[in-house]
Amino acid sequence: MADNVRGYEAATGVKTAVEPRPMPGVLLARARELPGDLDRVADVLGNPALRLLLTLGNEAAAFVRGFESAEAAQVFLYQPAIDLEFLRRKLRVAHLTHPGSLMRKHSKWHAAHASWCSGTGRSMVAQVLCE
């Protein structure tokens, strides 16, 4: 995305306020430290009907699990859901790959994602809806 923004700036001569995406560790630190971020997420999670949280990507999984390294969270993608306390809220959490990874033609995640959606994910969502 940053390449597209830079291309637009070069083509139009207009400088935008869009910054390149920070490295994963920096991104995680900013998400935890920027004023209001955690309060905003906690507000969204405050919906009493919310019982299942699906994260998309390594950084989101690391954020929810409290990791400093996004790469450390990758091993949890497509694993069985767990009950986890996040921002003073107990939720069932499952971690999936980022949709951008699935857009790549030769992504290593295609088979895992298809299998999860047709099996584990489908039954997990049905179970949560019936609770």
Buried (B, 14 or more C-beta within 10 A) or exposed (E): EEEEBEEEEEEEEEEEEEEEEEEBBEBBEEBEEEEEEBEEBEEEBEEEEEBBBBBBBBBBBBBBBEBEEBEEBBEBBBEEBEEBEBBEBEBBBBBBBBEEBBEEEEBEBBEBBEEBEEEBBEEBBEEEEEE
